[in-house]
């Protein structure tokens, strides 16, 4: 059985942010993700992690524009200078929180200039923080219209161009299912490149048990592949309480 983690930007969202860490620990999770922790002082998140004995697996970069705007802009040519500034802020958070990985979001852009910008920004980030692991993740165009990285084949091409050991693939079964129509097949083809895994049912993006993807098969395939990293629940619970949506995990643990 994979080692399951909780995405605290989506799970336990019925609770105030800092209370979600204790709730995740009480539910049996040993590791968590926080997509955008920048709204809170890093020390507050650090204390919540330490108090509950949790590892922080992942944060997203660059920080969002809270005045509005798209999530991520690492592939947007006109924002290349801003990315170079903002990635330094990201690294301060990552260092303090001991975030194992930083997901660098491409943002909405297309064309050769976007590709070159994304590759250059990833190389710069990787070279400026060789101790830090970075990931890229294809996102489906239904949820993220115009997003540059919208295909797993493209993701592998980008990784090969970037050519840095500390830049790797982030695999999300939800997005893989919506992009390519068969997340299990996508895992069979690209899973060996993945260093971090996330999941949600598609197309509802709720907990396992709905949609076309057989999660028993998927989790077994992840295990059988030799993947040893964490597998993070990144879904919006269909229940009022996140705890009530965790039947899938309790069933696996009891098996």
C-alpha positions as CSV (number, residue, x, y, z in Angstrom):
1,X,0.0,0.0,0.0
2,X,1.4,3.5,-0.8
3,X,2.3,6.0,1.8
4,X,-0.6,8.5,1.8
5,X,-0.3,12.2,2.4
6,X,-2.9,14.9,2.7
7,X,-3.1,18.1,0.7
8,X,-4.2,20.6,3.3
9,X,-5.2,23.2,0.7
10,X,-8.1,20.9,-0.2
11,X,-8.6,18.4,2.7
12,X,-9.8,19.6,6.1
13,X,-10.7,22.9,4.4
14,X,-13.7,23.1,6.8
15,X,-11.2,24.1,9.4
16,X,-9.0,27.2,9.8
17,X,-5.7,26.7,8.1
18,X,-3.5,26.1,11.1
19,X,-6.0,23.6,12.6
20,X,-5.8,21.4,9.6
21,X,-2.4,20.0,10.6
22,X,-3.7,18.5,13.8
23,X,-6.7,17.1,12.0
24,X,-4.5,15.5,9.4
25,X,-2.3,14.0,12.1
26,X,-5.3,12.7,14.0
27,X,-6.6,11.1,10.8
28,X,-3.4,9.1,10.5
29,X,-1.4,11.2,8.0
30,X,2.3,11.6,8.5
31,X,3.0,14.0,5.7
32,X,1.1,16.9,4.0
33,X,1.2,19.3,1.1
34,X,0.3,23.0,1.2
35,X,-0.2,24.5,-2.3
36,X,0.3,28.2,-1.4
37,X,1.5,28.8,2.1
38,X,2.5,32.4,1.5
39,X,-0.5,34.0,3.0
40,X,0.8,33.0,6.4
41,X,4.1,33.7,8.0
42,X,6.4,30.7,7.5
43,X,7.0,30.4,11.2
44,X,3.3,29.7,11.8
45,X,3.3,26.8,9.3
46,X,6.6,25.6,10.7
47,X,5.1,25.4,14.2
48,X,2.1,23.6,13.0
49,X,4.2,21.0,11.2
50,X,6.5,20.5,14.2
51,X,3.7,20.3,16.7
52,X,2.0,17.5,14.8
53,X,5.1,15.6,13.7
54,X,4.3,16.1,10.0
55,X,6.6,16.3,7.0
56,X,5.9,18.9,4.3
57,X,6.2,17.3,0.9
58,X,5.3,20.0,-1.5
59,X,4.6,23.7,-2.0
60,X,3.7,25.5,-5.3
61,X,5.6,28.3,-6.9
62,X,5.6,31.1,-7.8
63,X,3.4,32.8,-5.2
64,X,0.0,33.7,-6.5
65,X,-1.1,37.2,-7.3
66,X,-3.6,37.8,-4.6
67,X,-5.0,40.8,-6.5
68,X,-6.2,38.3,-9.2
69,X,-4.5,36.6,-12.0
70,X,-3.5,33.1,-13.1
71,X,-1.9,30.5,-10.9
72,X,1.7,30.3,-12.0
73,X,3.6,32.2,-14.7
74,X,6.9,30.4,-15.1
75,X,6.3,30.0,-18.8
76,X,5.0,33.6,-19.4
77,X,7.7,35.5,-21.3
78,X,6.7,39.0,-20.1
79,X,6.9,37.8,-16.4
80,X,10.3,36.2,-16.6
81,X,11.9,39.0,-14.5
82,X,9.1,38.7,-11.9
83,X,9.7,34.9,-11.7
84,X,13.4,35.5,-11.0
85,X,12.5,37.7,-8.1
86,X,9.6,35.7,-6.7
87,X,11.5,32.3,-6.7
88,X,13.8,33.8,-4.1
89,X,10.8,34.3,-1.8
90,X,9.7,30.7,-2.5
91,X,13.0,29.4,-1.5
92,X,12.9,31.2,1.8
93,X,9.7,29.4,2.6
94,X,10.9,26.1,1.3
95,X,14.1,26.3,3.4
96,X,12.3,27.2,6.6
97,X,9.6,24.6,6.1
98,X,11.9,21.9,4.8
99,X,9.6,21.4,1.8
100,X,10.8,18.4,0.0
101,X,9.6,19.6,-3.4
102,X,8.6,22.8,-5.1
103,X,6.1,22.5,-7.9
104,X,6.9,25.2,-10.5
105,X,3.7,26.1,-12.3
106,X,3.9,27.1,-15.9
107,X,0.8,29.3,-16.2
108,X,-1.1,30.2,-19.3
109,X,1.1,30.6,-22.4
110,X,1.8,28.9,-25.7
111,X,4.4,28.9,-28.4
112,X,8.2,28.7,-28.7
113,X,8.8,31.8,-26.5
114,X,6.8,30.2,-23.7
115,X,8.7,27.0,-23.9
116,X,12.1,28.7,-23.9
117,X,11.0,30.9,-20.9
118,X,9.8,27.9,-18.9
119,X,13.0,25.9,-19.6
120,X,15.2,28.8,-18.7
121,X,13.2,29.6,-15.5
122,X,13.4,25.9,-14.4
123,X,17.1,25.8,-15.1
124,X,17.7,29.0,-13.1
125,X,15.7,27.8,-10.2
126,X,17.4,24.4,-10.2
127,X,20.9,25.9,-10.4
128,X,20.3,28.6,-7.8
129,X,19.1,25.9,-5.2
130,X,20.8,22.6,-6.1
131,X,19.8,21.2,-2.7
132,X,16.1,21.7,-3.5
133,X,13.9,19.3,-5.6
134,X,11.6,20.9,-8.1
135,X,8.7,19.3,-10.0
136,X,6.6,20.1,-13.1
137,X,3.0,18.8,-13.6
138,X,0.7,18.7,-16.6
139,X,-2.7,20.3,-15.8
140,X,-5.9,19.7,-17.8
141,X,-7.1,22.5,-20.0
142,X,-10.7,22.3,-18.7
143,X,-9.6,23.4,-15.3
144,X,-6.7,25.5,-16.5
145,X,-7.5,27.0,-19.9
146,X,-4.5,27.8,-22.0
147,X,-2.1,26.3,-19.5
148,X,1.3,25.7,-21.1
149,X,2.1,22.3,-19.7
150,X,-1.0,20.4,-20.7
151,X,0.3,17.0,-21.8
152,X,2.6,14.3,-20.4
153,X,4.6,14.0,-23.6
154,X,5.4,17.7,-23.5
155,X,6.3,17.4,-19.8
156,X,9.0,14.7,-20.6
157,X,10.3,16.9,-23.4
158,X,10.6,19.8,-21.1
159,X,12.4,17.7,-18.5
160,X,14.9,16.5,-21.1
161,X,15.5,20.1,-22.2
162,X,16.0,21.3,-18.7
163,X,18.4,18.5,-18.0
164,X,18.7,19.0,-14.2
165,X,18.7,16.1,-11.8
166,X,16.7,18.2,-9.3
167,X,13.8,18.9,-11.7
168,X,11.4,15.9,-12.1
169,X,7.9,14.9,-12.9
170,X,4.9,15.3,-10.6
171,X,2.1,12.8,-11.5
172,X,-1.5,13.6,-10.8
173,X,-4.0,10.8,-11.6
174,X,-6.9,13.3,-11.8
175,X,-5.2,15.5,-14.5
176,X,-3.8,12.4,-16.3
177,X,-7.3,11.0,-16.6
178,X,-8.7,14.2,-18.0
179,X,-5.8,14.9,-20.3
180,X,-5.2,11.4,-21.8
181,X,-8.4,9.5,-20.9
182,X,-6.6,6.6,-19.0
183,X,-4.6,7.6,-15.9
184,X,-3.5,4.0,-15.4
185,X,-2.0,3.8,-18.9
186,X,-0.3,7.2,-18.4
187,X,1.3,5.9,-15.2
188,X,2.5,2.8,-17.1
189,X,4.2,5.0,-19.7
190,X,5.5,7.9,-17.6
191,X,5.4,6.7,-14.0
192,X,9.1,5.9,-14.0
193,X,9.8,9.6,-14.3
194,X,7.7,10.6,-11.4
195,X,9.0,11.6,-8.0
196,X,5.7,12.7,-6.5
197,X,2.2,11.4,-7.0
198,X,-1.2,13.0,-6.3
199,X,-4.8,11.8,-7.0
200,X,-8.5,12.5,-7.1
201,X,-11.4,11.0,-8.8
202,X,-12.1,12.4,-12.3
203,X,-14.1,14.4,-13.4
204,X,-15.5,15.3,-10.0
205,X,-12.2,15.8,-8.2
206,X,-13.6,14.2,-5.1
207,X,-12.3,11.2,-3.1
208,X,-11.8,7.8,-4.7
209,X,-14.9,5.8,-5.4
210,X,-16.4,7.8,-8.3
211,X,-15.5,8.1,-11.9
212,X,-13.8,5.8,-14.4
213,X,-10.4,5.3,-12.7
214,X,-10.2,2.1,-10.6
215,X,-8.1,3.3,-7.6
216,X,-7.4,-0.2,-6.3
217,X,-5.8,-0.9,-9.6
218,X,-4.0,2.4,-9.7
219,X,-2.6,2.1,-6.2
220,X,-1.5,-1.4,-6.9
221,X,0.2,-0.2,-10.1
222,X,2.1,2.5,-8.2
223,X,3.3,-0.2,-5.7
224,X,4.2,-2.6,-8.3
225,X,6.3,0.0,-10.2
226,X,8.7,0.3,-7.4
227,X,7.8,3.9,-6.6
228,X,8.7,4.6,-3.0
229,X,7.6,8.2,-2.6
230,X,4.4,9.6,-1.1
231,X,1.0,9.5,-2.7
232,X,-1.0,12.6,-1.9
233,X,-4.8,12.9,-1.6
234,X,-5.5,16.2,-3.5
235,X,-9.2,16.2,-3.7
236,X,-12.3,18.2,-2.6
237,X,-14.3,15.9,-0.2
238,X,-17.8,15.2,-1.2
239,X,-18.7,15.2,2.5
240,X,-19.0,18.1,4.9
241,X,-16.3,16.7,7.1
242,X,-13.1,15.5,5.5
243,X,-12.8,12.7,8.0
244,X,-16.0,11.2,6.5
245,X,-14.4,11.1,3.0
246,X,-11.5,8.9,4.1
247,X,-13.3,5.6,3.8
248,X,-11.0,4.7,0.9
249,X,-8.0,4.9,3.1
250,X,-9.4,3.1,6.0
251,X,-10.5,0.2,3.7
252,X,-7.0,-0.1,2.3
253,X,-5.5,0.0,5.7
254,X,-7.8,-2.8,6.9
255,X,-7.1,-5.0,4.0
